[in-house]
Amino acid sequence: MYTSYFGLKENPFNLTPDPRYLFLSTYHKEALDHLLYGINDRKGFIAITGGIGTGKTTLSRALLGQLDESVKSALIFNSFISDTELLEMVNQEFGIKTDSKAKTKKGYIDKLNRFLLKSFTTGGNAVLLIDEAQNLSLPVLEQIRMLSNLETEREKLIQIVLVGQSELKELLANPSLKQLDERIMVRYELKPLDQKDAQGYVEHRLVVGGGRGNLNFTGSALREIYRYSQGNPRRINAVCDRALLVAYAKDEFSISRGTIRKAIDDMRGGLSSEVRAHCGPRRIWRLLPVLVALLVVLLGLFGWMHRGDIAKIFSAEQAVYLPVPESSEQTAVPIPKREKVSVFLDEQASLAGLFRFFEERADRNHYADGAVHVGLFPFTTELEKYRMFRKPFRILLQDPGLGGSQSTASAGKPSSLVPSPGYLLIHEITAQGALVVDAEGNLSPVSRDFLEINRGQKVSWVYPYENQHLTLVKGMGGPSVLNMQQTLKRIGYPVEPTGIFDKQTVRNIKQFQTFFGLKPDGIVGPRTKALLYMVSE
């Protein structure tokens, strides 16, 4: 709409990831250098992470344009795929034709291997770039790791670049992906722009968009843009695009601080402008005479009502203390403020909550025959293991006297002391922290920092002891083994649910036990069973 008005060839602040608009800030240049180094030196795995809107996708597109002609590339931008679909898409991107008979995992990998060997013998290289990699499932990531086995004695035949949001780092920290995580030789975390780079970013996009200098952003406007965006390129694009529209409507060629604020208000639905209109200093200044007049009237009325008492004070006939006037009017009783509800529970309340949640989830008919016994299972673990738990549990605070009181209205900061013993009843672990149960039985969100402050190594949960005397060992088979294998597979371990306790299952059970600090003996006893129950959906 406004491009021709400002003399631009195109919209310079479009949100699409156009590599022509890549601005090499300090961080983006370092990220690009890491990518080129990892690819040219055949490091195998490269991981680029960053927050939403920091320019990862634009950087990826620009990278592909800078590669040598001898480097074949495949770009995967749909990360919600299966492992077989991944192989099919990789071959399609590399231009590898696969007949209908070879459309299996083995067929795709064989075709890809021949393609990579041919490219390597002619001095070429191959790059697989996967965007939004934080959405990849564990089986797909395991398949990607297997692709890195396509190599010669000295060189990697394919360089795999994983680009994703910061959650990708947490995903790679999964114990079942340890082998993949250890193979990533080049990593870089892309950060937002600093204030100087943010100014250069705006000017750079105007130039690429065809600007000839007749449109400019004032210094105060650029500072306001940075204050709002905090250096996030996507936010910068959004506010600048709206600011140009506002300036176009006002027939202005200079983008001022006021124009930026108006653009921000428009993006927020006009809430900020309404608040300033009702509560701004100008409006208060206009109301000041009225407020002063009202205050004078109230003081005069008060003086008239108590003129006798005031006269006595100045005549010194009585003590200077004002007497309490008798009144037939009923004195208003102040309504006591509602006390904040604590999320710290005692032994009885936390235990009752655990069993209540279990009963809500449990199939009562399943436990009616007495084959399954329900009890409380205690365990000792660290804070970082909590994120694996999929069922309610409680935490015994390390030092309840120092834990702090937490209300539903103040998520995160400790205040008063907690009676001993103190428990946190966790209903669900979330990306921001957790949902905990307060003293009134309601769910309240708390932050990660709050969990860090009130961490405790002793946790407990309700566990159904089904076949409690049955220990699973190598060579056994049956439904119990099958259920155990299915649980391992669901949480990311590369186990085939065959119902037979084979070598692969033993190996993965040992990894699972090591992760939770158990003795890695490969035997599924009561403690291992209880943990498998806790991490299953």
C-alpha positions as CSV (number, residue, x, y, z in Angstrom):
1,M,0.0,0.0,0.0
2,Y,2.7,2.5,1.1
3,T,5.6,1.3,-1.0
4,S,5.1,3.6,-4.0
5,Y,4.3,6.6,-1.7
6,F,7.7,6.3,0.0
7,G,9.6,5.5,-3.2
8,L,10.2,1.8,-2.3
9,K,10.3,-1.0,-4.7
10,E,8.8,-3.5,-2.2
11,N,7.8,-3.8,1.4
12,P,11.1,-3.8,3.3
13,F,9.6,-5.1,6.5
14,N,7.8,-8.2,5.2
15,L,7.8,-11.1,7.7
16,T,8.8,-13.7,5.1
17,P,12.4,-15.1,5.4
18,D,13.9,-13.5,2.3
19,P,17.7,-14.1,2.3
20,R,18.3,-10.8,0.5
21,Y,17.3,-9.0,3.6
22,L,19.7,-10.9,5.9
23,F,21.5,-8.3,8.1
24,L,24.8,-9.6,9.3
25,S,24.8,-8.4,12.9
26,T,27.5,-9.5,15.2
27,Y,25.6,-12.6,16.2
28,H,24.3,-13.5,12.7
29,K,27.8,-13.2,11.3
30,E,29.2,-15.5,14.0
31,A,26.4,-18.0,13.3
32,L,27.0,-18.0,9.6
33,D,30.7,-18.5,10.2
34,H,30.0,-21.5,12.4
35,L,27.7,-23.0,9.7
36,L,30.3,-22.5,6.9
37,Y,33.1,-23.9,9.1
38,G,31.1,-27.0,10.0
39,I,30.0,-27.7,6.5
40,N,33.4,-27.1,4.7
41,D,35.3,-29.0,7.3
42,R,32.8,-31.9,7.3
43,K,32.0,-31.9,11.0
44,G,28.9,-34.0,10.5
45,F,26.4,-32.4,12.9
46,I,25.7,-28.6,13.4
47,A,23.1,-27.2,15.7
48,I,21.9,-23.5,15.5
49,T,19.4,-22.5,18.2
50,G,17.7,-19.2,19.1
51,G,14.5,-17.6,20.3
52,I,11.3,-17.1,18.2
53,G,11.8,-14.4,15.5
54,T,15.6,-14.1,15.9
55,G,16.2,-14.8,12.2
56,K,17.2,-18.4,12.1
57,T,15.1,-19.3,9.0
58,T,16.4,-16.2,7.1
59,L,20.0,-17.2,8.1
60,S,19.4,-20.8,6.8
61,R,18.1,-19.6,3.4
62,A,21.1,-17.2,3.1
63,L,23.5,-20.1,3.9
64,L,22.2,-22.2,1.1
65,G,22.8,-19.3,-1.3
66,Q,26.5,-19.0,-0.2
67,L,27.4,-22.7,-0.7
68,D,29.7,-23.7,-3.5
69,E,28.2,-25.4,-6.6
70,S,29.9,-28.6,-5.6
71,V,27.8,-28.8,-2.4
72,K,24.4,-30.4,-2.9
73,S,21.8,-29.3,-0.4
74,A,18.4,-30.6,0.9
75,L,16.1,-28.3,3.0
76,I,13.4,-29.8,5.2
77,F,11.1,-27.2,6.7
78,N,8.2,-29.6,7.7
79,S,9.4,-31.2,11.0
80,F,6.1,-33.0,11.9
81,I,7.1,-36.1,9.9
82,S,7.8,-39.7,10.6
83,D,11.3,-41.3,10.1
84,T,10.2,-42.9,6.8
85,E,8.8,-39.6,5.5
86,L,12.1,-38.0,6.4
87,L,14.1,-40.3,4.3
88,E,11.6,-39.9,1.4
89,M,11.8,-36.1,1.6
90,V,15.6,-36.1,1.9
91,N,15.9,-38.1,-1.3
92,Q,13.4,-35.9,-3.1
93,E,15.4,-32.8,-2.1
94,F,18.6,-34.3,-3.4
95,G,16.9,-35.2,-6.6
96,I,17.3,-39.0,-6.0
97,K,14.7,-41.0,-7.9
98,T,13.3,-44.0,-6.1
99,D,11.1,-46.6,-7.8
100,S,8.0,-48.0,-6.0
101,K,9.7,-51.3,-5.0
102,A,12.5,-49.4,-3.1
103,K,10.2,-47.2,-1.1
104,T,11.3,-48.7,2.2
105,K,13.7,-47.4,4.9
106,K,16.4,-49.7,3.5
107,G,15.6,-48.7,-0.1
108,Y,15.8,-45.0,0.7
109,I,19.0,-45.3,2.7
110,D,20.7,-47.4,0.0
111,K,19.8,-44.9,-2.7
112,L,21.0,-42.0,-0.5
113,N,24.3,-43.8,0.3
114,R,25.1,-44.4,-3.4
115,F,24.3,-40.7,-4.2
116,L,26.6,-39.5,-1.4
117,L,29.5,-41.8,-2.4
118,K,29.2,-40.6,-6.0
119,S,29.2,-37.0,-4.9
120,F,32.2,-37.5,-2.6
121,T,34.3,-39.3,-5.3
122,T,33.8,-36.2,-7.5
123,G,35.0,-33.8,-4.8
124,G,31.5,-32.8,-3.8
125,N,29.8,-32.4,-0.4
126,A,26.2,-32.7,0.8
127,V,24.2,-30.7,3.3
128,L,20.9,-31.6,5.0
129,L,19.3,-28.6,6.7
130,I,16.3,-29.2,8.9
131,D,14.4,-26.1,10.1
132,E,12.1,-26.1,13.2
133,A,14.0,-29.1,14.4
134,Q,12.6,-28.7,18.0
135,N,9.4,-30.3,16.6
136,L,11.1,-33.5,15.5
137,S,10.1,-36.7,17.3
138,L,12.6,-38.9,19.1
139,P,12.4,-41.7,16.5
140,V,13.1,-39.2,13.7
141,L,16.1,-37.8,15.5
142,E,17.4,-41.3,16.0
143,Q,17.0,-41.9,12.3
144,I,18.9,-38.6,11.6
145,R,21.7,-39.9,13.8
146,M,21.8,-43.1,11.8
147,L,22.2,-41.0,8.6
148,S,25.5,-39.7,10.0
149,N,26.9,-43.2,9.8
150,L,27.0,-42.8,6.1
151,E,30.8,-42.0,6.0
152,T,34.1,-43.1,4.8
153,E,37.1,-43.9,7.0
154,R,38.0,-40.3,7.3
155,E,35.2,-38.1,6.1
156,K,31.5,-37.6,6.8
157,L,29.5,-38.0,3.5
158,I,26.7,-35.7,4.7
159,Q,26.6,-32.6,6.9
160,I,23.4,-32.3,8.9
161,V,22.3,-28.9,10.2
162,L,19.6,-28.8,12.9
163,V,18.0,-25.3,13.2
164,G,15.5,-24.8,15.9
165,Q,14.2,-22.8,18.9
166,S,15.9,-22.9,22.2
167,E,13.8,-26.0,23.2
168,L,15.9,-28.0,20.8
169,K,18.7,-27.9,23.4
170,E,16.4,-29.4,26.0
171,L,15.3,-32.0,23.4
172,L,18.8,-33.1,22.6
173,A,19.5,-33.4,26.3
174,N,17.1,-36.4,26.4
175,P,19.1,-39.5,27.7
176,S,17.9,-41.5,24.7
177,L,19.6,-39.0,22.4
178,K,22.9,-39.0,24.1
179,Q,24.7,-40.5,21.1
180,L,23.3,-37.8,18.8
181,D,24.0,-35.0,21.2
182,E,27.7,-36.1,21.5
183,R,28.1,-36.1,17.7
184,I,27.2,-32.4,17.4
185,M,30.6,-30.8,16.9
186,V,29.5,-27.2,16.1
187,R,26.8,-25.3,18.1
188,Y,25.7,-21.7,18.2
189,E,22.9,-19.8,20.1
190,L,21.6,-16.9,18.0
191,K,20.8,-13.9,20.2
192,P,18.7,-10.8,19.6
193,L,20.3,-7.7,18.1
194,D,21.9,-5.1,20.4
195,Q,20.7,-1.4,20.0
196,K,23.4,-0.5,17.5
197,D,22.7,-3.5,15.3
198,A,18.9,-2.9,15.6
199,Q,19.4,0.6,14.0
200,G,21.6,-0.9,11.3
201,Y,19.0,-3.6,10.7
202,V,16.2,-1.0,10.0
203,E,18.5,1.1,7.7
204,H,19.6,-2.1,5.8
205,R,16.1,-3.2,5.1
206,L,15.1,0.2,3.8
207,V,18.1,0.1,1.4
208,V,17.3,-3.4,0.1
209,G,13.7,-2.4,-0.3
210,G,14.7,0.3,-2.7
211,G,14.8,3.3,-0.4
212,R,16.6,6.4,-1.7
213,G,17.0,8.4,1.5
214,N,13.7,10.3,1.3
215,L,12.3,8.2,4.2
216,N,14.0,8.3,7.6
217,F,13.6,7.2,11.2
218,T,14.6,9.7,13.8
219,G,17.0,8.7,16.6
220,S,14.2,8.7,19.2
221,A,12.1,6.5,17.0
222,L,14.8,4.0,16.6
223,R,15.3,3.9,20.4
224,E,11.6,3.4,20.8
225,I,11.7,0.5,18.3
226,Y,14.5,-1.2,20.3
227,R,12.7,-0.6,23.6
228,Y,9.6,-2.4,22.3
229,S,11.3,-5.2,20.3
230,Q,14.3,-5.8,22.6
231,G,16.3,-6.6,19.4
232,N,14.0,-9.3,18.1
233,P,14.0,-8.9,14.2
234,R,10.5,-10.2,13.8
235,R,9.1,-7.6,16.2
236,I,11.2,-4.9,14.5
237,N,9.7,-5.8,11.2
238,A,6.1,-5.8,12.6
239,V,6.4,-2.4,14.3
240,C,8.2,-0.7,11.4
241,D,5.6,-2.0,8.9
242,R,2.8,-0.6,11.0
243,A,4.7,2.7,11.5
244,L,5.1,3.2,7.8
245,L,1.3,2.7,7.4
246,V,0.6,5.2,10.1
247,A,3.0,7.7,8.5
248,Y,1.4,7.1,5.1
249,A,-2.0,7.9,6.5
250,K,-0.6,11.1,8.1
251,D,1.3,12.1,4.9
252,E,4.6,12.1,6.7
253,F,8.1,11.1,5.5
254,S,9.9,11.2,8.8
255,I,9.1,8.4,11.3
256,S,9.1,10.0,14.8
257,R,8.9,8.5,18.2
258,G,5.2,9.4,18.4
259,T,4.6,7.5,15.1
260,I,6.2,4.4,16.6
261,R,4.2,4.7,19.8
262,K,1.0,5.0,17.7
263,A,2.0,1.9,15.7
264,I,2.7,0.0,19.0
265,D,-0.7,1.0,20.3
266,D,-2.4,-0.2,17.1
267,M,-0.7,-3.5,17.4
268,R,-1.8,-3.9,21.0
269,G,-5.4,-3.0,20.1
270,G,-5.3,0.6,21.2
271,L,-5.1,-0.3,24.9
272,S,-2.0,1.9,25.6
273,S,-3.5,5.0,24.1
274,E,-6.8,4.5,26.1
275,V,-4.8,4.3,29.3
276,R,-2.8,7.5,28.5
277,A,-6.0,9.3,27.5
278,H,-7.7,8.5,30.8
279,C,-4.7,8.6,33.1
280,G,-2.2,10.8,31.3
281,P,-0.6,13.8,33.0
282,R,-2.4,16.3,30.8
283,R,-5.8,15.0,31.8
284,I,-4.8,15.0,35.5
285,W,-3.6,18.6,35.1
286,R,-7.0,19.6,33.7
287,L,-8.8,18.0,36.7
288,L,-6.5,19.6,39.3
289,P,-8.6,22.8,39.8
290,V,-11.7,20.6,40.4
291,L,-9.8,18.4,42.9
292,V,-8.5,21.5,44.8
293,A,-12.0,23.0,45.0
294,L,-13.5,19.7,46.2
295,L,-10.7,19.5,48.9
296,V,-11.5,23.0,50.1
297,V,-15.2,22.2,50.4
298,L,-14.5,19.0,52.4
299,L,-12.1,20.8,54.8
300,G,-14.7,23.6,55.4
301,L,-17.4,21.1,56.1
302,F,-15.1,19.2,58.5
303,G,-14.2,22.4,60.3
304,W,-17.9,23.4,60.7
305,M,-18.9,20.1,62.1
306,H,-16.0,20.1,64.7
307,R,-15.9,23.9,65.3
308,G,-16.5,23.4,69.1
309,D,-13.6,20.9,69.5
310,I,-11.3,23.1,67.5
311,A,-12.2,26.2,69.6
312,K,-11.4,24.2,72.8
313,I,-8.0,23.2,71.5
314,F,-7.0,26.8,70.7
315,S,-8.5,28.2,74.0
316,A,-6.5,25.6,76.0
317,E,-9.5,24.8,78.2
318,Q,-8.9,21.1,77.8
319,A,-6.1,18.9,76.9
320,V,-4.9,18.9,73.3
321,Y,-6.3,15.4,72.7
322,L,-9.4,15.5,70.7
323,P,-12.4,13.8,72.3
324,V,-14.2,11.0,70.6
325,P,-17.6,12.4,69.5
326,E,-20.7,10.4,70.4
327,S,-22.6,9.4,67.4
328,S,-25.8,7.5,66.8
329,E,-24.5,6.4,63.5
330,Q,-23.3,2.8,63.2
331,T,-19.5,2.6,62.7
332,A,-18.5,0.8,59.6
333,V,-16.5,-2.3,60.3
334,P,-13.6,-2.7,57.9
335,I,-13.8,-5.9,55.8
336,P,-10.7,-8.0,56.5
337,K,-8.5,-8.7,53.5
338,R,-8.5,-12.2,52.3
339,E,-5.3,-13.9,53.2
340,K,-3.1,-15.3,50.4
341,V,-3.6,-19.0,49.8
342,S,-0.4,-20.9,50.3
343,V,0.8,-23.6,47.9
344,F,2.8,-25.3,50.7
345,L,0.9,-28.2,52.2
346,D,1.3,-30.4,55.3
347,E,1.7,-34.1,55.3
348,Q,-2.0,-34.9,55.5
349,A,-3.2,-32.5,52.8
350,S,-0.5,-33.4,50.3
351,L,-1.1,-37.1,50.8
352,A,-4.8,-36.8,50.4
353,G,-4.3,-34.8,47.2
354,L,-2.0,-37.5,45.7
355,F,-4.6,-40.2,46.3
356,R,-7.4,-38.0,45.0
357,F,-5.6,-37.4,41.7
358,F,-4.8,-41.1,41.5
359,E,-8.4,-42.1,42.0
360,E,-9.5,-39.6,39.3
361,R,-7.2,-41.3,36.8
362,A,-7.5,-45.0,37.9
363,D,-9.9,-47.6,36.5
364,R,-11.6,-48.8,39.7
365,N,-12.6,-52.2,38.1
366,H,-9.0,-52.9,37.4
367,Y,-8.1,-52.8,41.1
368,A,-11.2,-54.4,42.5
369,D,-9.9,-58.0,42.4
370,G,-7.0,-57.2,44.7
371,A,-4.3,-58.2,42.2
372,V,-3.1,-54.6,42.2
373,H,-2.1,-52.8,45.5
374,V,-1.8,-49.1,45.7
375,G,0.8,-47.5,47.8
376,L,3.1,-44.5,48.3
377,F,6.5,-44.7,46.5
378,P,9.3,-42.5,47.8
379,F,12.3,-41.6,45.6
380,T,15.3,-39.3,45.7
381,T,16.1,-37.3,42.5
382,E,17.3,-33.9,41.3
383,L,15.3,-31.0,40.1
384,E,16.1,-31.5,36.4
385,K,14.5,-35.0,36.5
386,Y,11.1,-33.5,37.4
387,R,10.4,-32.7,33.7
388,M,10.3,-36.4,32.9
389,F,7.4,-37.1,35.3
390,R,3.9,-37.4,33.7
391,K,1.8,-37.9,36.8
392,P,1.2,-35.9,40.0
393,F,3.9,-36.1,42.7
394,R,4.9,-34.2,45.8
395,I,8.2,-32.7,46.9
396,L,9.4,-32.7,50.5
397,L,11.2,-29.4,50.9
398,Q,14.8,-29.6,52.0
399,D,14.3,-26.9,54.6
400,P,10.7,-26.0,55.0
401,G,11.6,-23.2,57.4
402,L,13.4,-21.4,54.6
403,G,11.1,-22.4,51.7
404,G,8.9,-19.4,51.7
405,S,5.1,-18.9,51.4
406,Q,3.6,-18.8,47.9
407,S,0.2,-17.5,47.0
408,T,-1.9,-17.9,43.9
409,A,-1.4,-14.2,43.2
410,S,2.4,-14.1,43.5
411,A,4.0,-16.9,41.5
412,G,7.6,-17.1,42.3
413,K,8.9,-15.0,45.3
414,P,9.1,-16.4,48.8
415,S,7.9,-14.4,51.7
416,S,7.0,-15.8,55.1
417,L,8.0,-19.1,56.8
418,V,6.4,-22.5,56.1
419,P,5.4,-24.8,59.0
420,S,7.4,-28.0,59.1
421,P,7.1,-30.4,57.3
422,G,6.2,-28.6,54.0
423,Y,5.3,-30.2,50.7
424,L,4.7,-29.0,47.2
425,L,2.0,-31.1,45.4
426,I,2.8,-31.0,41.7
427,H,-0.1,-31.7,39.5
428,E,1.7,-31.2,36.2
429,I,5.1,-30.0,34.9
430,T,4.8,-27.2,32.3
431,A,7.2,-25.4,30.0
432,Q,7.1,-22.3,32.3
433,G,7.4,-24.3,35.6
434,A,4.5,-26.3,37.1
435,L,0.9,-26.4,38.2
436,V,0.8,-26.9,41.9
437,V,-2.2,-27.5,44.3
438,D,-2.8,-24.8,46.9
439,A,-4.3,-25.2,50.4
440,E,-7.8,-24.8,48.9
441,G,-7.4,-27.5,46.4
442,N,-7.0,-25.2,43.4
443,L,-4.3,-25.4,40.7
444,S,-1.9,-22.5,40.7
445,P,1.0,-21.9,38.3
446,V,4.5,-21.4,39.6
447,S,7.7,-20.5,37.8
448,R,10.9,-22.5,37.2
449,D,12.6,-20.1,39.6
450,F,10.1,-20.9,42.3
451,L,10.8,-24.6,41.8
452,E,14.5,-23.9,42.0
453,I,14.2,-22.0,45.2
454,N,11.9,-24.7,46.7
455,R,13.6,-27.7,45.3
456,G,13.9,-31.0,47.2
457,Q,15.5,-34.3,46.4
458,K,12.9,-36.4,48.2
459,V,9.8,-36.9,46.1
460,S,6.9,-39.4,46.3
461,W,3.9,-40.5,44.3
462,V,1.1,-43.0,44.3
463,Y,2.1,-46.2,42.6
464,P,-0.1,-49.3,41.7
465,Y,2.0,-52.3,42.6
466,E,0.8,-54.7,39.9
467,N,2.6,-58.1,40.1
468,Q,4.8,-56.5,42.8
469,H,6.8,-59.7,43.3
470,L,7.5,-60.2,39.6
471,T,11.0,-59.0,38.5
472,L,11.7,-58.7,34.8
473,V,15.1,-60.0,33.6
474,K,16.7,-60.8,30.3
475,G,15.1,-63.6,28.4
476,M,11.6,-63.2,29.9
477,G,8.5,-62.5,27.7
478,G,4.9,-61.6,28.1
479,P,2.6,-58.7,28.5
480,S,4.6,-57.1,31.4
481,V,7.7,-57.0,29.2
482,L,5.7,-55.7,26.2
483,N,4.3,-52.8,28.4
484,M,7.7,-52.0,29.6
485,Q,9.1,-51.8,26.1
486,Q,6.2,-49.7,24.9
487,T,6.9,-47.2,27.7
488,L,10.6,-47.0,26.8
489,K,9.7,-46.4,23.2
490,R,7.2,-43.7,24.0
491,I,9.7,-41.7,26.0
492,G,12.3,-41.9,23.2
493,Y,14.4,-45.0,23.8
494,P,15.1,-47.0,20.6
495,V,13.3,-50.2,21.7
496,E,11.3,-52.5,19.5
497,P,8.2,-53.7,21.5
498,T,8.5,-57.4,20.8
499,G,7.4,-58.7,24.2
500,I,10.8,-60.4,24.6
501,F,13.4,-59.0,27.1
502,D,16.3,-59.0,24.6
503,K,19.8,-57.5,24.6
504,Q,18.5,-54.2,23.1
505,T,15.9,-53.9,25.9
506,V,18.6,-54.6,28.6
507,R,20.9,-51.9,27.1
508,N,18.1,-49.3,27.2
509,I,16.9,-50.2,30.6
510,K,20.5,-49.7,31.9
511,Q,20.5,-46.2,30.3
512,F,17.2,-45.4,31.9
513,Q,18.5,-46.6,35.3
514,T,21.7,-44.6,35.0
515,F,19.8,-41.4,34.1
516,F,17.7,-41.7,37.3
517,G,20.6,-42.7,39.5
518,L,19.7,-46.4,39.9
519,K,22.1,-49.3,39.8
520,P,22.4,-50.0,36.0
521,D,21.9,-53.8,36.3
522,G,19.3,-54.2,33.5
523,I,16.9,-55.8,35.9
524,V,13.4,-54.3,36.2
525,G,12.5,-54.5,39.8
526,P,10.1,-52.4,42.0
527,R,12.1,-49.2,41.8
528,T,12.6,-49.3,38.0
529,K,8.9,-50.2,37.6
530,A,7.8,-47.3,39.7
531,L,9.9,-44.9,37.6
532,L,8.7,-46.4,34.3
533,Y,5.1,-45.9,35.6
534,M,5.9,-42.2,36.5
535,V,7.3,-41.3,33.1
536,S,4.6,-43.0,31.1
537,E,1.6,-41.1,29.8
